[in-house]
Amino acid sequence: MGKCLKVLMVLCLALVVSAPAGALGKRKKGGQLEAMQDAYAAAIRWGEFEQAWELVDPAYRQAHPMTELGFERYRQIEISGYGDRGSTLAEDGAVVRNIEIRVINRHTMAERTQRYREIWRWDAEAKRWWLVAGLPDLWNGE
């Protein structure tokens, strides 16, 4: 009975020690996501679309390369507002964040509001989050 009790105590101790370590890993990963989303939002707000582009998944960037003309389109607008309207966790572990963005056309000074979704995925190999859907389409595909 004494040996069984010792084994049980060791197992309980292992659970007590490993549970916070797992939670710490999740908190660290969540903190990294928040930092990446903050960096991305700041780049978008300040019109630094080239910097925002660097936070997009390299596989997406390779499949959908951004041209100078593409960046030039973003230079024709100004962002007057960028707000997080809630996030959800997808089945595959990706984080989907709903964004409301206010855009001003620099030529007409007309402001409009648009909503879009950011999809963030964890890259276990690189140990970082990537935006997988590219920069926001502020022209509705036109």
Residue pairs with C-beta under 8 A, 6 or more apart in sequence:
29 122
32 128
32 129
33 95
33 120
33 122
33 129
36 55
36 120
36 128
36 129
36 131
37 84
37 97
37 118
37 120
37 129
39 51
39 55
40 52
40 55
40 118
40 131
41 82
41 84
42 48
43 49
43 51
43 52
43 55
44 52
44 79
44 82
44 101
44 136
45 79
45 82
46 79
47 74
47 75
47 77
47 78
47 79
49 71
49 74
49 75
49 135
50 71
52 135
53 61
53 66
53 71
53 135
55 130
55 131
56 130
56 131
56 132
56 134
56 135
57 121
57 123
57 130
57 131
57 132
58 130
60 130
60 131
60 132
60 133
60 134
64 134
66 135
73 139
74 135
74 138
76 105
76 106
76 107
77 103
77 104
77 105
77 106
77 138
78 103
78 104
78 106
79 101
79 102
79 103
79 104
80 102
80 103
80 104
80 111
81 100
81 101
81 102
81 113
82 99
82 100
82 101
82 102
83 99
83 100
83 101
84 97
84 98
84 99
85 98
85 99
85 100
85 115
86 97
86 98
87 95
87 96
87 97
87 98
88 95
88 96
89 95
89 96
90 96
90 119
92 121
93 121
93 122
94 119
94 120
94 121
94 122
94 132
95 119
95 120
95 121
95 129
96 117
96 118
96 119
96 120
97 117
97 118
97 119
97 120
98 115
98 117
99 115
99 116
99 117
99 118
99 136
100 113
100 114
100 115
101 113
101 114
101 115
101 116
101 136
101 138
102 111
102 112
102 113
102 114
103 111
103 112
103 113
103 114
103 138
104 110
104 111
105 111
114 136
114 138
116 136
116 137
117 133
118 131
118 133
119 131
119 132
119 133
120 129
120 130
120 131
120 132
121 129
121 130
121 132
122 128
122 129
123 129
123 130
